[in-house]
Amino acid sequence: MSDQTPHPSQDNQPTGSPAPISPAAELDARDMRQSEREARREERRARRGSNSTAWVGGVILILLGVIFLLQSMRGFYLNNWWALFILIPAFGAFADAWNRYRQDGRLSRRVRGGLISGCVFLLITAAFLFNWNWGVVLPVLLIVWGITLLLNSLLPD
């Protein structure tokens, strides 16, 4: 005859199954997974925040749409519409200046350089779009360049 009763030291658990988890350990594990998820979310947000130049494309598309809408509705016409592409480096310079300002926390030389570069590109774009007199635009560009050099030599880095 064989003895079918389990030995007192044996559990009723099948072999290889994990031991039961206490509710406190289960809550700790759930909290750890939650905090890991939040850390990954924050990391993704930080990456998106540091690379905030993605809005440049959206702004350019909106600007192009507004200009084309004005042309079709009110007879507003730009002879040199291709000059709008000069706005791409202008917005890129402004975005770079903004990112560097957020990193440095102050108006450093790099931030001022990005702002001035963006303004120069905007001035050149406006000169082409509105057929401004280059006899006026070029001296203004020289003045802006001189002011930039003066500020960078006088202000702290």
ChimeraX attribute file (.defattr): number of C-alpha atoms within 10 A of each C-alpha:
attribute: neighborCount
match mode: 1-to-1
recipient: residues
	/A:1	3
	/A:2	4
	/A:3	6
	/A:4	6
	/A:5	6
	/A:6	9
	/A:7	8
	/A:8	6
	/A:9	6
	/A:10	8
	/A:11	9
	/A:12	7
	/A:13	10
	/A:14	8
	/A:15	7
	/A:16	6
	/A:17	7
	/A:18	8
	/A:19	7
	/A:20	7
	/A:21	9
	/A:22	9
	/A:23	9
	/A:24	9
	/A:25	10
	/A:26	11
	/A:27	12
	/A:28	12
	/A:29	12
	/A:30	12
	/A:31	12
	/A:32	12
	/A:33	12
	/A:34	12
	/A:35	12
	/A:36	12
	/A:37	12
	/A:38	12
	/A:39	12
	/A:40	12
	/A:41	12
	/A:42	12
	/A:43	12
	/A:44	12
	/A:45	12
	/A:46	12
	/A:47	11
	/A:48	12
	/A:49	13
	/A:50	14
	/A:51	13
	/A:52	14
	/A:53	18
	/A:54	12
	/A:55	13
	/A:56	18
	/A:57	13
	/A:58	11
	/A:59	14
	/A:60	16
	/A:61	12
	/A:62	12
	/A:63	14
	/A:64	15
	/A:65	12
	/A:66	12
	/A:67	16
	/A:68	15
	/A:69	13
	/A:70	13
	/A:71	13
	/A:72	11
	/A:73	8
	/A:74	8
	/A:75	9
	/A:76	11
	/A:77	14
	/A:78	16
	/A:79	10
	/A:80	14
	/A:81	15
	/A:82	11
	/A:83	17
	/A:84	18
	/A:85	12
	/A:86	16
	/A:87	21
	/A:88	17
	/A:89	15
	/A:90	24
	/A:91	24
	/A:92	19
	/A:93	22
	/A:94	22
	/A:95	22
	/A:96	22
	/A:97	24
	/A:98	20
	/A:99	19
	/A:100	20
	/A:101	18
	/A:102	14
	/A:103	11
	/A:104	12
	/A:105	11
	/A:106	12
	/A:107	18
	/A:108	16
	/A:109	19
	/A:110	16
	/A:111	24
	/A:112	20
	/A:113	19
	/A:114	23
	/A:115	20
	/A:116	20
	/A:117	22
	/A:118	23
	/A:119	18
	/A:120	17
	/A:121	18
	/A:122	19
	/A:123	20
	/A:124	20
	/A:125	21
	/A:126	18
	/A:127	18
	/A:128	19
	/A:129	17
	/A:130	13
	/A:131	12
	/A:132	13
	/A:133	10
	/A:134	12
	/A:135	8
	/A:136	10
	/A:137	15
	/A:138	14
	/A:139	11
	/A:140	14
	/A:141	15
	/A:142	11
	/A:143	12
	/A:144	16
	/A:145	15
	/A:146	12
	/A:147	13
	/A:148	17
	/A:149	12
	/A:150	11
	/A:151	13
	/A:152	16
	/A:153	11
	/A:154	9
	/A:155	10
	/A:156	9
	/A:157	10
